[in-house]
Amino acid sequence: NGSLHTRDGRININNARFARDFTPIDDSCDCYTCKNYTRAYLAHLFRSSEMLAGTLASIHNLRFIIALVEKMRAAIFDGTFEKLKADFIAQYYKK
């Protein structure tokens, strides 16, 4: 459906503003999609109903969730989970 998670919140790649956005989905992400494709290309794939669009979006979204869980696990062990939670919510839901 074109929803992608970034550290700054969820984006809908189908929005017109992404048609000429030649940056990665999320600069801080280390996934295959972010390293090799731009927002503009993903927007094109979704508009063209290409199967690759869903695959690349899923790769990114899964890596986002896995990275978040890794950070959460480390924060639990360090005793800093509440700070991580507050920081994540403040950045993800800022508007």
C-alpha positions in Angstrom: 0.0 0.0 0.0 3.0 2.3 -0.1 3.6 2.7 3.6 7.2 2.9 4.7 8.6 3.4 8.2 11.3 5.9 8.9 12.8 7.2 12.1 10.8 10.3 11.4 7.5 8.5 11.1 5.5 6.6 8.5 5.4 7.9 5.0 3.2 7.1 2.1 5.5 6.7 -0.9 2.5 7.3 -3.3 2.4 11.0 -2.3 3.4 13.3 -5.1 6.3 14.9 -3.2 8.2 11.6 -3.4 8.1 11.5 -7.3 11.3 13.6 -7.5 12.9 12.7 -4.1 16.2 11.0 -5.0 17.2 10.3 -1.4 17.0 6.9 0.4 13.8 6.0 2.3 15.7 6.6 5.5 19.3 7.9 5.6 20.1 6.0 8.8 18.8 2.6 7.5 21.3 -0.1 6.4 18.8 -2.2 4.4 19.3 -3.3 0.8 16.5 -1.0 -0.4 17.9 2.1 1.2 21.4 1.4 0.0 20.3 0.8 -3.6 17.1 2.6 -4.4 15.6 6.1 -4.0 12.2 7.3 -2.9 11.5 8.4 -6.4 12.2 5.0 -7.8 10.0 3.3 -5.2 7.2 5.8 -5.9 7.5 5.0 -9.6 7.3 1.2 -8.9 4.2 1.6 -6.8 2.5 3.9 -9.4 3.3 1.3 -12.1 2.0 -1.6 -9.9 5.3 -3.4 -10.2 5.7 -6.4 -8.0 9.2 -5.2 -7.0 7.6 -2.3 -5.2 6.1 -4.5 -2.5 9.2 -6.6 -2.2 11.5 -3.6 -1.7 9.1 -1.9 0.7 8.9 -5.2 2.8 12.7 -5.5 2.9 12.9 -2.0 4.3 10.0 -2.2 6.7 11.2 -5.6 8.1 14.7 -4.2 8.6 13.3 -1.1 10.4 11.4 -3.3 12.8 14.3 -5.7 13.4 16.7 -2.8 14.0 14.1 -1.2 16.5 13.8 -4.5 18.4 17.6 -4.8 18.5 17.8 -1.3 20.0 15.0 -2.2 22.5 16.8 -5.4 23.6 20.0 -3.5 24.2 18.2 -0.8 26.1 16.5 -3.3 28.3 19.9 -4.9 29.2 21.4 -1.4 29.8 18.4 -0.3 31.8 17.7 2.6 29.4 14.5 1.3 27.8 12.3 4.2 29.1 14.6 6.8 27.5 14.8 4.9 24.2 11.0 4.6 24.2 10.5 8.3 24.9 13.1 9.3 22.3 11.6 7.0 19.6 8.0 8.2 20.2 9.1 11.9 20.2 10.9 11.5 16.8 8.5 9.0 15.1 5.3 11.0 16.0 6.7 14.6 15.7 4.6 16.9 13.6 
